[in-house]
Amino acid sequence: MKTLAGAICALALFAGNAQAQTVKDFLAQVMVKWTAPFEPFQLIDNIYYVGTDGIAVYLIKTSDGLILMDTGVPQSTGMIKEHIAKLGFKEADIKIILNSHAHFDHTGGFAEIKKDTGAQLIAGLRDKPLLESGTYPGDEKNTDIGFPPVKVDRTVTEGDKVTLGGTTLTAHATPGHSPGCTSWEMTVKDGSENREVLFFCSGTVALNRLVGNPTHAGIVDDYRSTYAKAKAMKIDVLLGPHPEVYGMQAKRAAMKDGAPNPFVKPGELAAYAATLEQDFDKQLAKQTAALQSGK
């Protein structure tokens, strides 16, 4: 639980210090880690990690080409391309780009990679306007957290499926962190076993306003529904948009030939969701009190 709690503290840093920091201050603190390199590797079966030390990006190999899950901030696009090549893959073979949520730290390379490859971009329905405008919900004029706009080719809602070369991912609507926040589930082989993998979108409060003038309509109910859904899911491998969500670095260091894959950890999602919900309750109470006091 220390890893999960640490992740929430890190990802909620700005939310807890909104009065003391500007967005630029926050970015100055996190950008070094978000853009630091991390050696790409095969995570499990046909899933590969090609992200940075602070932002997760995944590559999924299929018999008919590659699926890219998210990117990083715009400055990291070149590094992600290098990581793909280092693993022996070709950027030109990317056929589908999937998005977890339309925030600048996970969408910064979409426009460039889509232009390079002609890949189809697929995202949650409610995030389409954000991706196509390159803006943060509720703070559309803030260029510090903007990103290059990109055309969405297909939108998904709960239960929709995306298939390429025999690999199928199922979309799960998990709104709150963004309006169209989408978690993606797929099945992989782990030796002779089948494992359910979830690329969890996110459930932190982060920059979001929950009360008064909320970041998006229905945001509190959205978060509540996401926590309930996540706690009920039966997942063997939890992955997320930031490595600290699932202790990526420690698990990577623990990988050994012939040993059980440390990324297989049933129950981790439910535990993480419960911790997220506790933090959400604290943030909601804090923002409500601040609104009532006029601060």
Phi, psi and omega per residue, in radians:
M1 nan -0.359 3.129
K2 -1.067 -0.704 -3.139
T3 -1.106 -0.759 -3.119
L4 -1.153 -0.756 3.136
A5 -1.126 -0.689 3.119
G6 -1.108 -0.645 3.123
A7 -1.095 -0.774 -3.109
I8 -1.141 -0.727 3.113
C9 -1.049 -0.743 -3.117
A10 -1.165 -0.795 -3.058
L11 -1.339 -0.328 3.138
A12 -1.757 0.189 -3.058
L13 -0.927 -0.874 -3.088
F14 -1.154 -0.738 -3.094
A15 -1.011 -0.615 -3.100
G16 -1.418 -0.181 -3.083
N17 -2.298 0.583 -3.031
A18 -1.043 -0.545 -3.106
Q19 -1.328 -0.469 -3.031
A20 -1.663 -0.284 -3.039
Q21 -2.147 2.686 2.890
T22 -1.729 2.924 3.082
V23 -1.039 -0.678 3.138
K24 -1.084 -0.683 3.098
D25 -1.070 -0.796 -3.134
F26 -1.064 -0.814 -3.122
L27 -1.107 -0.637 3.120
A28 -1.076 -0.570 -3.130
Q29 -1.306 -0.697 -2.999
V30 -1.683 -0.337 -2.988
M31 -1.130 -0.551 3.134
V32 -1.049 -0.828 3.128
K33 -1.234 -0.676 -3.100
W34 -1.130 -0.450 -3.114
T35 -1.891 0.061 3.136
A36 -1.315 2.477 -3.111
P37 -1.240 2.684 2.983
F38 -2.481 2.329 -3.065
E39 -1.056 2.153 -3.136
P40 -1.160 2.670 -3.101
F41 -2.773 2.836 3.044
Q42 -1.414 2.061 -3.042
L43 -1.455 -0.950 3.049
I44 -2.830 2.335 3.107
D45 0.867 -2.058 -3.068
N46 -1.727 0.343 3.118
I47 -1.859 2.252 -3.112
Y48 -2.159 2.537 3.087
Y49 -1.672 2.132 -3.135
V50 -2.228 0.319 -3.091
G51 -1.533 -2.824 -3.124
T52 -1.790 -3.041 3.119
D53 -1.220 -0.332 -3.070
G54 -2.168 -0.176 3.122
I55 -2.317 2.236 -3.074
A56 -1.506 2.347 3.026
V57 -2.374 2.372 -3.063
Y58 -2.153 2.571 3.048
L59 -2.100 2.277 -3.128
I60 -2.016 2.102 -3.122
K61 -1.525 2.291 3.041
T62 -2.263 3.002 -3.131
S63 -1.296 -0.103 -3.101
D64 -2.190 0.400 3.138
G65 2.180 -2.985 -3.024
L66 -1.941 2.602 2.993
I67 -1.998 2.233 3.092
L68 -1.818 2.237 3.119
M69 -1.854 1.861 3.120
D70 1.178 2.977 2.951
T71 -2.353 -2.818 3.104
G72 -2.029 -2.695 3.024
V73 -1.201 2.782 -3.083
P74 -0.933 -0.601 -3.099
Q75 -1.151 -0.309 -3.062
S76 -1.700 0.009 -3.060
T77 -1.039 -0.764 3.127
G78 -1.075 -0.684 3.129
M79 -1.143 -0.716 3.128
I80 -1.091 -0.726 3.079
K81 -1.059 -0.732 3.119
E82 -1.104 -0.685 3.135
H83 -1.140 -0.695 3.110
I84 -1.069 -0.799 -3.140
A85 -1.165 -0.627 -3.104
K86 -1.117 -0.501 3.117
L87 -1.471 -0.013 3.099
G88 1.622 0.202 3.139
F89 -1.783 2.862 3.124
K90 -1.967 2.296 3.096
E91 -0.969 -0.631 -3.095
A92 -1.096 -0.316 -3.123
D93 -1.507 -0.007 3.080
I94 -1.257 2.053 -3.105
K95 -1.792 -0.538 -3.098
I96 -2.335 2.398 3.001
I97 -2.015 2.160 3.101
L98 -1.871 2.552 3.102
N99 -2.060 2.423 3.010
S100 -1.464 -0.897 3.088
H101 -2.738 2.698 -2.964
A102 -1.526 1.044 3.018
H103 -1.944 2.595 -2.973
F104 -1.000 -0.504 -3.096
D105 -1.392 -0.034 3.099
H106 -2.212 0.045 -3.054
T107 -2.230 -0.022 -2.960
G108 -1.059 -0.457 -3.105
G109 -1.795 0.018 -3.064
F110 -0.982 -0.914 -3.047
A111 -1.030 -0.776 -3.108
E112 -1.181 -0.813 -3.101
I113 -1.213 -0.631 3.092
K114 -1.122 -0.701 3.107
K115 -1.146 -0.713 -3.123
D116 -1.140 -0.656 -2.933
T117 -1.920 -0.384 -3.024
G118 1.266 0.290 -3.113
A119 -1.150 2.697 3.099
Q120 -1.477 2.217 3.105
L121 -1.668 2.197 -3.109
I122 -2.147 2.309 -3.080
A123 -2.624 2.928 3.078
G124 -1.070 2.453 -3.064
L125 -0.912 -0.811 -3.037
R126 -1.319 -0.169 3.086
D127 -1.674 -0.112 -3.101
K128 -0.977 -0.835 -3.126
P129 -1.066 -0.559 -3.133
L130 -1.238 -0.766 3.123
L131 -1.120 -0.675 -3.071
E132 -1.419 -0.191 3.052
S133 -1.905 -0.236 -3.141
G134 1.186 0.640 -3.039
T135 -2.219 2.833 3.092
Y136 -1.617 2.344 -3.097
P137 -1.063 2.321 3.121
G138 1.377 -0.061 -3.136
D139 -2.539 0.848 -2.968
E140 -1.130 -0.392 -3.091
K141 -1.579 -0.063 -3.099
N142 -1.476 1.775 -3.082
T143 -1.264 -0.291 3.116
D144 -1.107 -0.472 -3.126
I145 -2.069 0.429 3.040
G146 -1.582 3.038 -3.139
F147 -2.708 2.863 -3.135
P148 -1.056 2.140 -3.140
P149 -1.096 2.664 -3.079
V150 -2.570 2.503 -3.122
K151 -1.345 2.331 3.069
V152 -1.617 2.205 -3.094
D153 -1.544 -0.497 -3.127
R154 -2.629 2.441 3.060
T155 -1.947 2.694 -3.125
V156 -2.282 2.721 2.998
T157 -2.275 -3.021 -3.052
E158 -0.917 2.218 3.041
G159 1.518 -0.150 3.112
D160 -1.147 2.605 -3.080
K161 -2.071 2.547 3.066
V162 -2.156 2.159 -3.078
T163 -2.195 2.375 3.037
L164 -2.543 2.190 3.052
G165 0.896 0.721 3.097
G166 1.485 -0.074 3.076
T167 -1.783 2.228 -3.119
T168 -2.119 2.319 3.029
L169 -2.026 2.407 3.134
T170 -1.855 2.276 -3.135
A171 -1.451 2.357 3.040
H172 -2.146 2.107 3.113
A173 -1.231 2.054 3.130
T174 -2.301 1.130 -3.020
P175 -1.264 2.916 3.136
G176 2.361 -1.197 3.114
H177 -1.012 -0.687 2.894
S178 -2.437 2.817 -3.099
P179 -1.054 -0.673 -3.095
G180 -1.871 0.411 -3.126
C181 -0.869 2.161 -3.044
T182 -2.222 2.201 3.035
S183 -1.706 2.508 -3.043
W184 -2.063 2.254 -3.116
E185 -1.963 2.442 3.059
M186 -2.604 2.849 3.119
T187 -1.861 2.359 3.107
V188 -2.219 2.898 3.053
K189 -1.666 2.341 3.058
D190 -2.236 1.555 -2.962
G191 1.173 -2.132 3.105
S192 -1.634 -0.008 -3.072
E193 -1.726 2.594 2.934
N194 -1.601 2.372 3.119
R195 -2.185 2.426 3.071
E196 -1.590 2.148 3.140
V197 -1.881 2.402 3.024
L198 -2.183 2.113 2.950
F199 -1.483 1.599 -3.045
F200 -1.279 2.260 -3.058
C201 -1.071 -1.111 3.081
S202 2.879 2.794 3.086
G203 -2.535 0.273 3.123
T204 -1.438 2.752 3.104
V205 -1.305 -0.740 3.099
A206 0.873 -2.161 -3.066
L207 -1.479 0.010 -2.957
N208 -1.321 2.457 2.989
R209 -1.617 2.237 -3.077
L210 -1.721 -0.419 -3.057
V211 -2.323 3.012 3.135
G212 1.247 -1.727 3.058
N213 -1.932 1.396 -3.012
P214 -1.075 2.686 -3.132
T215 -0.993 -0.714 2.989
H216 -2.576 2.697 -3.078
A217 -1.067 2.389 3.097
G218 1.306 0.341 -2.996
I219 -1.096 -0.685 -3.117
V220 -1.141 -0.812 3.096
D221 -1.090 -0.627 3.107
D222 -1.049 -0.864 3.130
Y223 -1.040 -0.797 -3.114
R224 -1.022 -0.762 -3.119
S225 -1.158 -0.630 3.138
T226 -1.160 -0.759 3.130
Y227 -1.095 -0.745 3.136
A228 -1.094 -0.752 -3.136
K229 -1.124 -0.811 -3.091
A230 -1.102 -0.712 -3.118
K231 -1.161 -0.413 -3.097
A232 -1.588 -0.224 -3.067
M233 -1.357 2.518 3.102
K234 -1.756 1.711 -3.035
I235 -2.154 2.396 3.127
D236 -1.642 -0.576 -3.082
V237 -2.234 1.979 3.076
L238 -1.638 2.168 2.984
L239 -2.122 2.841 -3.088
G240 -2.707 3.105 -3.048
P241 -1.325 -0.316 3.055
H242 -2.220 2.432 -3.077
P243 -0.979 -0.603 -3.083
E244 -1.180 -0.304 3.103
V245 -0.989 -0.653 -3.050
Y246 -2.254 0.359 3.079
G247 1.068 0.774 -3.016
M248 -0.980 -0.848 -3.036
Q249 -1.068 -0.754 -3.135
A250 -1.156 -0.709 3.127
K251 -1.181 -0.676 3.102
R252 -1.068 -0.752 -3.135
A253 -1.135 -0.443 -3.103
A254 -1.523 -0.111 -3.124
M255 -1.202 2.261 3.120
K256 -2.483 2.497 3.111
D257 -1.006 2.295 3.100
G258 1.454 -0.136 -3.139
A259 -1.721 2.764 3.078
P260 -1.000 2.497 3.131
N261 -1.217 2.087 -3.084
P262 -1.173 -0.249 3.112
F263 -1.341 -0.255 3.062
V264 -1.423 1.911 -3.076
K265 -2.602 1.371 3.138
P266 -0.973 2.442 3.132
G267 1.613 -0.208 -3.101
E268 -1.148 -0.661 3.139
L269 -1.092 -0.813 -3.115
A270 -1.066 -0.732 3.124
A271 -1.137 -0.733 3.129
Y272 -1.121 -0.766 -3.138
A273 -1.077 -0.679 3.127
A274 -1.128 -0.666 3.119
T275 -1.228 -0.677 3.053
L276 -1.034 -0.751 -3.107
E277 -1.121 -0.677 3.104
Q278 -1.108 -0.747 3.118
D279 -1.154 -0.680 3.115
F280 -1.037 -0.790 3.136
D281 -1.022 -0.698 3.119
K282 -1.157 -0.761 3.140
Q283 -1.144 -0.691 3.118
L284 -1.107 -0.773 3.120
A285 -1.112 -0.705 -3.122
K286 -1.161 -0.768 3.138
Q287 -1.203 -0.620 3.122
T288 -1.154 -0.766 3.122
A289 -1.103 -0.711 3.123
A290 -1.123 -0.692 3.117
L291 -1.125 -0.751 -3.106
Q292 -1.205 -0.519 -3.136
S293 -1.532 -0.113 3.115
G294 1.420 0.225 -3.128
K295 -1.507 nan nan
